[in-house]
Amino acid sequence: MHHHRNAWLEALSSAEFAALDPWVFINDEESRSQWLAEVRGKLRTVMPDAEIHSILSVGLYTSVERAIQTSPDTKPEDRGQLLIGSSLAFIRRKGIAQIFDEIPGANSYCHGDAMGGRRSHSLQDEYGELISNYSEAIEQEPVFLSEGVVLSDAAMQSQHRLIERIRCLLTFREHQLLRLLVIDAQTPSNISDILGLSAKQIGKIRRNLKLKLAELAGKAGLPAEQVDEYLGSISK
């Protein structure tokens, strides 16, 4: 299984492997089928294959890029194991939860979270209550949906939860940018490469994101000086 992809990776020279574009590996036909099989084996959803792959793409790119940068001198016969392993680790650790959040109704608790009260009620249907219970579980214990894996980095888990809480107020690109800046600590130039956008486009998205975050922080009662100090670091 996956012989063609492994053979292709083994045939690369050391320099070619070190300079490998993660998108080429991620979008390989064998890779795509493996990512989809991993997701559908753990999460029941009628979401189209293309949409699942789109949701996972940024995280997969980052995982593969880091694996190559960390181990560029990996033996040819071990390259497949390195890249596949890092990709599957991302899917199991974060990807399943990201896809779950895209299921219709999964963000129905967003405004309830802001109110700070319990989100289920007597008129809520069974599916909505299931979503609510999942949200409540996240509030009490930092566990991702995928195999109940607890994140060792509590700060990252907290960042993930806060970003997902306001996700319904952001555009798709703003949400991607916020995660890349805060959780993955990517530079603007790296983000341009990952998202395939120009520096000017990234700058525009970042400015809009800053305005939204400033408005949310103001409504939450944060001092204006503190907001300016934090958002200033994001806008650089």
Backbone as JSON, one array per atom type, in Angstrom:
{
  "sequence": "MHHHRNAWLEALSSAEFAALDPWVFINDEESRSQWLAEVRGKLRTVMPDAEIHSILSVGLYTSVERAIQTSPDTKPEDRGQLLIGSSLAFIRRKGIAQIFDEIPGANSYCHGDAMGGRRSHSLQDEYGELISNYSEAIEQEPVFLSEGVVLSDAAMQSQHRLIERIRCLLTFREHQLLRLLVIDAQTPSNISDILGLSAKQIGKIRRNLKLKLAELAGKAGLPAEQVDEYLGSISK",
  "N": [[0.86, -1.19, 0.0], [0.51, 2.24, -0.77], [2.89, 2.26, -2.23], [3.82, 3.63, -4.49], [4.05, 6.34, -3.72], [5.96, 6.18, -1.62], [8.13, 5.16, -3.04], [8.62, 7.25, -4.77], [9.4, 9.27, -2.96], [11.73, 8.11, -1.94], [13.34, 8.18, -4.16], [14.14, 10.79, -4.42], [16.78, 13.17, -4.28], [19.0, 14.22, -1.59], [19.03, 17.01, -1.47], [16.75, 17.63, -2.98], [14.73, 16.5, -1.42], [14.95, 18.03, 0.93], [14.12, 20.45, -0.07], [11.54, 20.01, -0.76], [8.25, 20.78, -1.74], [5.66, 21.01, 0.5], [2.98, 20.94, -0.36], [2.96, 19.33, -2.62], [3.37, 16.74, -1.66], [1.18, 16.54, 0.15], [-1.04, 16.73, -1.53], [-0.8, 14.56, -3.16], [-2.19, 11.72, -4.8], [-2.32, 9.26, -3.38], [-1.79, 10.18, -0.82], [-3.98, 11.9, -0.29], [-6.11, 10.05, -0.27], [-5.4, 8.58, 1.95], [-5.54, 10.46, 4.05], [-8.28, 11.04, 4.02], [-9.37, 8.52, 4.59], [-8.47, 8.16, 7.18], [-9.85, 10.18, 8.55], [-12.58, 9.54, 8.04], [-12.72, 7.11, 9.23], [-12.9, 7.68, 11.87], [-14.76, 9.67, 12.29], [-18.1, 10.25, 11.68], [-19.53, 11.61, 8.92], [-21.22, 13.43, 6.33], [-19.86, 15.16, 4.87], [-18.31, 16.43, 1.93], [-15.45, 14.94, 0.23], [-13.59, 16.79, -0.82], [-14.03, 19.06, 0.73], [-13.31, 18.21, 3.28], [-10.59, 17.76, 2.87], [-9.8, 20.35, 2.3], [-10.17, 21.66, 4.75], [-8.26, 20.38, 6.3], [-5.9, 21.06, 5.05], [-4.13, 23.32, 5.64], [-3.1, 22.72, 8.21], [-1.91, 20.23, 7.66], [0.01, 21.04, 5.83], [1.71, 22.62, 7.47], [2.59, 20.67, 9.3], [3.99, 18.82, 7.67], [5.91, 20.5, 6.55], [7.38, 21.25, 8.84], [8.35, 18.75, 9.61], [10.09, 18.11, 7.51], [11.92, 20.25, 7.68], [12.96, 19.78, 10.21], [14.1, 17.24, 10.0], [15.86, 16.96, 7.59], [17.81, 15.27, 6.6], [16.92, 12.7, 6.66], [16.94, 9.18, 6.16], [16.46, 7.83, 2.89], [14.68, 5.59, 2.75], [13.16, 6.0, 5.0], [11.71, 8.28, 4.72], [9.02, 8.36, 3.89], [7.7, 7.29, 6.14], [8.31, 9.3, 7.99], [7.0, 11.67, 6.97], [4.36, 10.8, 6.56], [3.73, 9.93, 9.12], [3.89, 12.33, 10.65], [1.84, 13.76, 9.47], [-0.47, 12.18, 9.96], [-0.43, 12.3, 12.72], [-1.07, 14.98, 13.14], [-3.71, 15.01, 12.1], [-5.04, 13.28, 13.88], [-4.62, 14.58, 16.28], [-5.47, 17.25, 16.0], [-6.88, 17.68, 13.58], [-9.32, 16.17, 13.34], [-10.97, 17.42, 15.22], [-11.14, 19.96, 14.09], [-12.58, 19.44, 11.74], [-14.95, 18.49, 12.85], [-15.89, 20.86, 13.95], [-16.77, 22.12, 11.69], [-19.06, 20.89, 10.93], [-22.47, 21.33, 10.18], [-24.19, 23.23, 12.55], [-22.41, 22.83, 14.57], [-21.26, 25.1, 15.6], [-23.26, 26.27, 16.95], [-23.31, 26.92, 19.58], [-21.94, 29.2, 19.95], [-22.75, 31.93, 20.61], [-23.98, 31.42, 22.98], [-21.84, 30.63, 24.57], [-20.57, 33.07, 24.92], [-22.32, 34.28, 26.63], [-21.95, 32.85, 28.89], [-23.52, 30.92, 30.09], [-25.23, 27.71, 30.58], [-25.64, 25.74, 27.66], [-27.55, 23.94, 26.65], [-31.06, 23.17, 26.41], [-34.6, 22.72, 27.07], [-35.93, 22.83, 24.63], [-34.12, 22.14, 22.75], [-32.88, 20.19, 20.08], [-31.92, 16.68, 19.68], [-29.47, 16.43, 18.3], [-28.43, 19.03, 18.53], [-28.12, 19.13, 21.29], [-26.16, 17.23, 21.64], [-23.98, 18.52, 20.44], [-23.8, 20.66, 22.19], [-23.11, 19.33, 24.57], [-20.61, 18.38, 23.88], [-19.22, 20.79, 23.67], [-19.4, 21.62, 26.33], [-17.81, 19.7, 27.52], [-15.3, 20.38, 26.56], [-14.96, 22.77, 27.87], [-14.52, 21.94, 30.48], [-12.41, 20.09, 30.53], [-9.31, 19.86, 28.9], [-9.57, 18.37, 26.15], [-9.17, 16.96, 22.98], [-11.41, 16.03, 20.35], [-10.54, 13.86, 18.79], [-9.83, 10.7, 19.53], [-9.77, 11.3, 22.21], [-7.44, 12.64, 23.0], [-5.33, 14.28, 25.19], [-4.09, 17.53, 25.22], [-0.72, 18.33, 25.68], [0.26, 20.86, 25.94], [-1.09, 23.26, 27.68], [-1.57, 25.96, 27.34], [-1.73, 26.23, 24.56], [-4.03, 24.72, 24.09], [-5.89, 26.33, 25.36], [-5.72, 28.63, 23.76], [-6.65, 27.55, 21.37], [-9.33, 26.94, 22.05], [-10.37, 29.5, 22.62], [-10.09, 30.81, 20.16], [-11.72, 29.22, 18.52], [-14.12, 29.76, 19.71], [-14.87, 32.29, 18.86], [-15.07, 31.9, 16.22], [-17.32, 31.9, 14.56], [-17.7, 34.53, 14.07], [-15.79, 35.36, 12.36], [-14.28, 35.58, 9.08], [-13.47, 32.92, 6.74], [-10.75, 33.14, 5.93], [-9.78, 34.96, 7.82], [-10.0, 33.45, 10.13], [-8.19, 31.35, 9.52], [-5.81, 32.85, 9.37], [-5.6, 33.89, 11.99], [-5.21, 31.57, 13.53], [-2.79, 30.67, 12.47], [-1.08, 32.76, 13.19], [-1.31, 32.94, 16.03], [-1.4, 30.29, 17.24], [0.37, 28.67, 15.71], [2.44, 30.41, 15.43], [3.49, 31.59, 13.08], [5.38, 33.48, 10.66], [4.56, 36.49, 8.77], [5.52, 36.2, 6.11], [5.79, 33.42, 5.84], [3.15, 32.71, 6.19], [2.0, 33.81, 3.92], [3.05, 32.08, 1.98], [1.95, 29.63, 2.84], [-0.86, 30.04, 2.64], [-1.04, 30.85, 0.07], [-1.29, 33.51, -0.74], [-0.75, 37.0, -1.52], [1.56, 39.35, 0.03], [0.27, 41.77, 0.35], [-2.44, 41.05, 0.29], [-2.54, 39.46, 2.6], [-1.95, 41.43, 4.47], [-4.24, 43.05, 4.32], [-6.25, 41.3, 5.21], [-5.31, 40.91, 7.78], [-5.55, 43.47, 8.92], [-8.34, 43.81, 8.93], [-8.99, 41.73, 10.64], [-7.77, 42.6, 12.98], [-9.34, 44.83, 13.62], [-11.8, 43.6, 14.2], [-11.09, 42.0, 16.41], [-10.33, 43.98, 18.21], [-12.76, 45.25, 18.61], [-14.24, 43.17, 19.81], [-12.72, 42.75, 22.12], [-13.06, 45.21, 23.36], [-15.81, 45.14, 23.94], [-15.73, 43.15, 25.79], [-14.68, 44.4, 27.92], [-11.94, 44.94, 28.25], [-9.07, 46.93, 29.02], [-8.28, 49.75, 26.98], [-5.59, 50.36, 26.51], [-4.29, 47.93, 26.96], [-5.4, 46.37, 24.96], [-4.48, 47.69, 22.67], [-1.74, 47.28, 22.97], [-1.45, 44.47, 22.73], [-2.7, 43.85, 20.23], [-1.14, 45.37, 18.61], [1.17, 43.88, 18.35], [0.3, 41.83, 16.78], [-0.29, 43.08, 14.38], [2.06, 43.76, 13.15]],
  "CA": [[0.0, 0.0, 0.0], [1.24, 3.49, -0.85], [4.23, 1.99, -2.74], [4.23, 4.65, -5.45], [4.46, 7.54, -2.99], [7.21, 5.9, -0.92], [9.19, 5.03, -4.04], [8.9, 8.6, -5.25], [10.17, 9.97, -1.92], [13.05, 7.5, -1.85], [14.12, 8.52, -5.35], [14.59, 12.17, -4.35], [18.1, 13.41, -3.71], [18.91, 14.89, -0.29], [18.68, 18.41, -1.7], [15.36, 17.67, -3.45], [13.84, 16.23, -0.28], [15.01, 19.19, 1.83], [13.41, 21.57, -0.71], [10.24, 19.51, -1.21], [7.07, 21.59, -1.45], [4.69, 20.18, 1.22], [1.72, 20.78, -1.1], [3.1, 18.21, -3.57], [3.14, 15.52, -0.88], [-0.16, 16.54, 0.74], [-2.05, 16.56, -2.58], [-0.6, 13.32, -3.9], [-3.43, 10.93, -4.78], [-2.25, 8.31, -2.29], [-1.88, 10.94, 0.43], [-5.37, 12.35, -0.1], [-6.94, 8.9, 0.09], [-5.07, 8.18, 3.33], [-6.09, 11.45, 4.99], [-9.74, 10.86, 4.06], [-9.66, 7.26, 5.28], [-8.21, 8.39, 8.6], [-10.95, 10.98, 9.08], [-13.87, 8.83, 7.98], [-12.66, 5.98, 10.16], [-13.09, 8.15, 13.24], [-15.83, 10.66, 12.38], [-19.17, 10.04, 10.7], [-20.01, 12.87, 8.35], [-21.51, 13.38, 4.89], [-19.08, 16.23, 4.27], [-17.59, 15.99, 0.73], [-14.02, 14.71, 0.38], [-12.84, 18.02, -1.13], [-14.16, 19.99, 1.85], [-12.48, 17.67, 4.36], [-9.18, 18.01, 2.53], [-9.58, 21.8, 2.41], [-10.08, 21.99, 6.17], [-7.01, 19.83, 6.83], [-4.74, 21.4, 4.23], [-3.16, 24.21, 6.3], [-2.43, 21.96, 9.27], [-1.05, 19.23, 7.03], [1.17, 21.76, 5.26], [2.61, 22.99, 8.56], [3.19, 19.45, 9.87], [4.96, 18.27, 6.72], [7.0, 21.47, 6.45], [8.2, 21.14, 10.04], [9.03, 17.45, 9.59], [11.21, 18.21, 6.56], [12.9, 21.18, 8.22], [13.58, 19.18, 11.38], [14.87, 16.04, 9.64], [16.12, 16.97, 6.14], [18.77, 14.22, 6.24], [16.31, 11.39, 6.9], [17.28, 8.17, 5.16], [15.42, 7.74, 1.86], [13.66, 4.58, 3.05], [12.37, 6.42, 6.16], [11.05, 9.56, 4.44], [7.57, 8.17, 3.89], [7.27, 7.14, 7.52], [8.42, 10.61, 8.63], [5.97, 12.61, 6.52], [3.03, 10.23, 6.82], [3.53, 9.93, 10.57], [3.61, 13.69, 11.13], [0.53, 14.15, 8.94], [-1.51, 11.47, 10.71], [-0.43, 12.83, 14.09], [-1.85, 16.23, 13.11], [-5.13, 14.7, 11.9], [-5.57, 12.69, 15.1], [-4.51, 15.5, 17.4], [-6.22, 18.49, 15.78], [-7.7, 17.7, 12.37], [-10.68, 15.66, 13.57], [-11.72, 18.47, 15.92], [-11.4, 21.04, 13.13], [-13.66, 18.99, 10.86], [-16.15, 18.45, 13.68], [-16.37, 22.23, 14.1], [-17.36, 22.56, 10.42], [-20.35, 20.22, 10.72], [-23.56, 22.28, 10.43], [-24.72, 23.22, 13.91], [-21.35, 22.66, 15.56], [-20.97, 26.39, 16.21], [-24.51, 26.86, 17.45], [-23.15, 27.35, 20.97], [-21.01, 30.34, 20.0], [-23.27, 33.06, 21.35], [-24.24, 30.95, 24.35], [-20.57, 30.68, 25.29], [-20.29, 34.45, 25.29], [-23.18, 34.63, 27.74], [-21.42, 32.18, 30.06], [-24.48, 30.0, 30.69], [-25.32, 26.4, 29.98], [-26.15, 25.94, 26.31], [-28.64, 23.06, 26.27], [-32.33, 23.54, 27.03], [-35.66, 21.75, 26.81], [-36.38, 22.88, 23.24], [-32.99, 21.83, 21.89], [-33.02, 18.84, 19.55], [-30.9, 15.74, 20.14], [-28.17, 16.76, 17.7], [-27.95, 20.26, 19.14], [-27.68, 18.83, 22.64], [-24.88, 16.54, 21.51], [-22.98, 19.56, 20.2], [-23.66, 21.41, 23.44], [-22.39, 18.5, 25.52], [-19.2, 18.37, 23.46], [-18.66, 22.08, 24.06], [-19.26, 21.63, 27.79], [-16.67, 18.84, 27.86], [-14.09, 21.15, 26.28], [-14.83, 23.78, 28.9], [-14.11, 21.36, 31.75], [-11.16, 19.36, 30.43], [-8.72, 20.12, 27.58], [-9.48, 17.14, 25.37], [-9.62, 17.04, 21.6], [-12.35, 14.97, 20.0], [-9.82, 12.73, 18.21], [-9.34, 9.66, 20.43], [-9.66, 11.82, 23.56], [-6.04, 12.95, 23.29], [-5.17, 15.51, 25.96], [-2.96, 18.34, 24.76], [0.27, 18.57, 26.72], [0.44, 22.31, 26.04], [-2.37, 23.81, 28.14], [-1.74, 27.29, 26.76], [-2.19, 26.03, 23.19], [-5.42, 24.28, 24.16], [-6.68, 27.51, 25.71], [-5.77, 29.46, 22.57], [-7.54, 26.86, 20.43], [-10.72, 27.1, 22.48], [-10.78, 30.9, 22.48], [-10.23, 31.13, 18.74], [-12.9, 28.53, 17.99], [-15.31, 30.37, 20.3], [-15.27, 33.45, 18.06], [-14.93, 31.53, 14.81], [-18.53, 32.25, 13.81], [-17.67, 35.97, 13.79], [-14.68, 35.61, 11.45], [-14.31, 34.95, 7.75], [-12.62, 31.73, 6.67], [-9.35, 33.57, 5.87], [-9.42, 35.56, 9.11], [-9.82, 32.34, 11.07], [-6.92, 30.71, 9.18], [-4.72, 33.75, 9.72], [-5.5, 33.98, 13.44], [-4.6, 30.33, 14.02], [-1.39, 30.62, 12.05], [-0.34, 33.75, 13.95], [-1.33, 32.73, 17.47], [-1.09, 28.92, 17.64], [1.56, 28.17, 15.02], [3.49, 31.45, 15.5], [4.1, 31.74, 11.75], [5.68, 34.84, 10.22], [3.73, 36.9, 7.63], [6.03, 35.64, 4.85], [5.43, 32.01, 5.82], [1.69, 32.63, 6.02], [1.75, 34.06, 2.5], [3.35, 30.84, 1.27], [1.0, 28.59, 3.24], [-2.21, 30.34, 2.14], [-0.99, 31.17, -1.35], [-1.75, 34.88, -0.92], [0.32, 37.98, -1.54], [1.75, 40.09, 1.29], [-0.76, 42.81, 0.39], [-3.69, 40.39, 0.67], [-2.41, 39.09, 4.01], [-2.04, 42.67, 5.24], [-5.64, 43.48, 4.36], [-6.97, 40.38, 6.1], [-4.83, 41.15, 9.14], [-6.14, 44.72, 9.41], [-9.75, 43.54, 9.24], [-9.01, 40.87, 11.82], [-7.41, 43.44, 14.12], [-10.52, 45.65, 13.96], [-12.8, 42.73, 14.84], [-10.6, 41.61, 17.73], [-10.38, 45.16, 19.06], [-14.17, 45.46, 18.97], [-14.63, 42.12, 20.76], [-12.03, 43.0, 23.38], [-13.71, 46.36, 23.98], [-17.09, 44.69, 24.49], [-15.44, 42.31, 26.95], [-14.26, 45.27, 29.01], [-10.5, 45.05, 28.41], [-8.57, 48.31, 28.91], [-7.87, 50.09, 25.63], [-4.13, 50.29, 26.4], [-3.92, 46.52, 26.87], [-5.82, 45.92, 23.63], [-3.55, 48.27, 21.69], [-0.43, 46.64, 23.14], [-1.48, 43.11, 22.19], [-3.01, 43.86, 18.8], [-0.02, 45.95, 17.9], [2.12, 42.82, 18.02], [-0.27, 41.03, 15.7], [-0.38, 43.84, 13.14], [3.38, 44.04, 12.58]],
  "C": [[0.89, 1.24, 0.0], [2.67, 3.31, -1.39], [4.71, 3.1, -3.66], [4.75, 5.89, -4.73], [5.79, 7.32, -2.27], [8.38, 5.79, -1.89], [9.59, 6.4, -4.58], [9.74, 9.38, -4.24], [11.6, 9.42, -1.82], [13.95, 7.91, -3.01], [14.64, 9.96, -5.33], [16.01, 12.24, -3.79], [17.92, 14.12, -2.37], [18.48, 16.34, -0.45], [17.23, 18.55, -2.14], [14.39, 17.43, -2.3], [13.79, 17.43, 0.66], [14.21, 20.37, 1.27], [12.01, 21.17, -1.17], [9.1, 20.44, -0.79], [6.04, 20.7, -0.75], [3.39, 19.95, 0.45], [1.78, 19.58, -2.05], [2.82, 16.89, -2.85], [1.7, 15.43, -0.38], [-1.23, 16.21, -0.31], [-1.82, 15.35, -3.46], [-1.84, 12.44, -3.74], [-3.45, 9.92, -3.63], [-2.38, 9.0, -0.93], [-3.33, 11.34, 0.71], [-6.26, 11.2, 0.35], [-6.66, 8.46, 1.53], [-5.63, 9.16, 4.34], [-7.61, 11.24, 5.14], [-10.13, 9.59, 4.81], [-9.49, 7.43, 6.78], [-9.36, 9.16, 9.24], [-12.24, 10.17, 9.14], [-13.88, 7.6, 8.87], [-12.95, 6.38, 11.59], [-14.26, 9.12, 13.4], [-16.85, 10.41, 11.29], [-19.67, 11.38, 10.22], [-20.24, 12.69, 6.85], [-20.75, 14.49, 4.17], [-18.3, 15.71, 3.06], [-16.09, 15.85, 0.98], [-13.22, 16.0, 0.18], [-12.9, 19.0, 0.04], [-13.32, 19.52, 3.04], [-11.02, 17.98, 4.1], [-8.86, 19.49, 2.66], [-9.39, 22.22, 3.86], [-8.73, 21.56, 6.75], [-5.76, 20.43, 6.21], [-3.7, 22.27, 4.94], [-2.39, 23.48, 7.39], [-1.49, 20.9, 8.73], [0.2, 19.89, 6.46], [2.18, 22.08, 6.36], [3.32, 21.78, 9.13], [4.27, 18.89, 8.96], [6.17, 19.21, 6.6], [7.94, 21.35, 7.64], [8.99, 19.83, 10.05], [10.25, 17.49, 8.67], [12.3, 19.11, 7.11], [13.66, 20.57, 9.41], [14.5, 18.02, 11.01], [15.14, 15.98, 8.14], [17.03, 15.84, 5.67], [18.24, 12.82, 6.53], [16.68, 10.41, 5.78], [16.14, 8.03, 4.15], [14.31, 6.75, 2.2], [12.76, 4.97, 4.24], [11.58, 7.7, 5.91], [9.53, 9.43, 4.48], [7.02, 8.07, 5.3], [7.29, 8.48, 8.26], [7.26, 11.52, 8.26], [4.56, 12.09, 6.79], [2.73, 10.27, 8.31], [3.19, 11.31, 11.11], [2.23, 14.15, 10.67], [-0.61, 13.49, 9.72], [-1.58, 11.95, 12.15], [-1.23, 14.12, 14.16], [-3.34, 15.92, 13.01], [-5.74, 14.18, 13.2], [-5.61, 13.68, 16.26], [-5.4, 16.74, 17.23], [-7.23, 18.41, 14.64], [-9.13, 17.25, 12.57], [-11.54, 16.73, 14.24], [-12.07, 19.62, 14.98], [-12.55, 20.68, 12.2], [-14.98, 18.95, 11.62], [-16.76, 19.85, 13.79], [-17.04, 22.75, 12.84], [-18.69, 21.89, 10.13], [-21.47, 21.2, 11.04], [-24.14, 22.12, 11.83], [-23.65, 23.16, 14.97], [-20.99, 23.97, 16.25], [-22.21, 27.05, 16.79], [-24.37, 27.36, 18.87], [-22.35, 28.64, 21.08], [-21.53, 31.49, 20.86], [-23.6, 32.67, 22.78], [-22.98, 30.98, 25.17], [-20.28, 32.08, 25.78], [-21.12, 34.87, 26.49], [-22.74, 33.94, 29.03], [-22.38, 31.21, 30.71], [-24.47, 28.65, 30.03], [-26.07, 26.51, 28.67], [-27.28, 25.0, 25.92], [-29.92, 23.49, 26.99], [-33.4, 22.59, 26.54], [-36.12, 21.73, 25.37], [-35.29, 22.48, 22.26], [-33.14, 20.39, 21.39], [-31.84, 17.98, 19.98], [-29.53, 16.07, 19.58], [-27.58, 18.01, 18.32], [-27.45, 20.02, 20.55], [-26.34, 18.1, 22.63], [-23.75, 17.54, 21.3], [-22.72, 20.33, 21.49], [-22.84, 20.64, 24.46], [-20.91, 18.44, 25.17], [-18.52, 19.67, 23.85], [-18.43, 22.14, 25.57], [-18.04, 20.81, 28.21], [-15.36, 19.59, 27.63], [-13.87, 22.18, 27.38], [-14.21, 23.19, 30.17], [-12.76, 20.66, 31.68], [-10.6, 19.53, 29.03], [-8.5, 18.86, 26.78], [-9.95, 17.41, 23.96], [-10.53, 15.85, 21.31], [-11.63, 13.72, 19.53], [-9.23, 11.83, 19.28], [-9.13, 10.17, 21.85], [-8.25, 12.18, 23.96], [-5.95, 14.28, 24.02], [-3.94, 16.25, 25.46], [-2.0, 18.59, 25.91], [0.47, 20.06, 26.96], [-0.91, 22.94, 26.4], [-2.63, 25.18, 27.54], [-2.26, 27.18, 25.33], [-3.64, 25.61, 23.16], [-6.34, 25.47, 24.46], [-6.83, 28.43, 24.5], [-6.73, 28.87, 21.54], [-9.0, 27.1, 20.79], [-11.21, 28.53, 22.28], [-11.0, 31.29, 21.02], [-11.49, 30.48, 18.16], [-14.19, 29.14, 18.54], [-15.8, 31.56, 19.47], [-15.24, 33.15, 16.57], [-16.13, 31.96, 13.99], [-18.58, 33.74, 13.47], [-16.59, 36.34, 12.78], [-14.93, 35.01, 10.07], [-13.37, 33.75, 7.78], [-11.14, 32.11, 6.7], [-8.9, 34.2, 7.18], [-9.17, 34.48, 10.15], [-8.5, 31.62, 10.8], [-5.75, 31.56, 9.65], [-4.52, 33.81, 11.24], [-4.83, 32.74, 14.03], [-3.12, 30.27, 13.68], [-0.53, 31.6, 12.85], [-0.2, 33.36, 15.42], [-0.85, 31.33, 17.86], [0.21, 28.42, 17.01], [2.7, 29.17, 15.0], [4.23, 31.6, 14.18], [4.35, 33.21, 11.44], [4.77, 35.19, 9.04], [4.2, 36.29, 6.31], [5.69, 34.16, 4.74], [3.93, 31.84, 5.59], [1.32, 32.88, 4.56], [1.97, 32.8, 1.67], [2.31, 29.76, 1.56], [-0.37, 28.8, 2.62], [-2.23, 30.67, 0.66], [-1.5, 32.56, -1.66], [-0.56, 35.83, -0.91], [0.42, 38.67, -0.18], [0.68, 41.17, 1.45], [-2.1, 42.22, 0.83], [-3.68, 40.0, 2.15], [-2.57, 40.32, 4.9], [-3.48, 43.16, 5.38], [-6.46, 42.61, 5.31], [-6.6, 40.64, 7.55], [-5.43, 42.43, 9.73], [-7.6, 44.53, 9.78], [-9.88, 42.7, 10.5], [-8.72, 41.69, 13.08], [-8.6, 44.28, 14.57], [-11.57, 44.82, 14.69], [-12.37, 42.35, 16.25], [-10.65, 42.78, 18.7], [-11.81, 45.42, 19.53], [-14.63, 44.44, 20.0], [-14.0, 42.36, 22.13], [-12.65, 44.18, 24.12], [-15.03, 45.97, 24.62], [-16.89, 43.84, 25.74], [-14.91, 43.1, 28.13], [-12.77, 45.37, 29.22], [-10.06, 46.5, 28.25], [-8.04, 48.57, 27.5], [-6.36, 49.99, 25.45], [-3.67, 48.85, 26.22], [-4.26, 45.96, 25.49], [-4.85, 46.41, 22.57], [-2.19, 47.59, 21.76], [-0.42, 45.26, 22.5], [-1.72, 43.1, 20.68], [-1.91, 44.5, 17.98], [0.99, 44.91, 17.5], [1.61, 41.95, 16.89], [-0.17, 41.77, 14.37], [0.97, 44.12, 12.5], [3.63, 43.18, 11.36]]
}
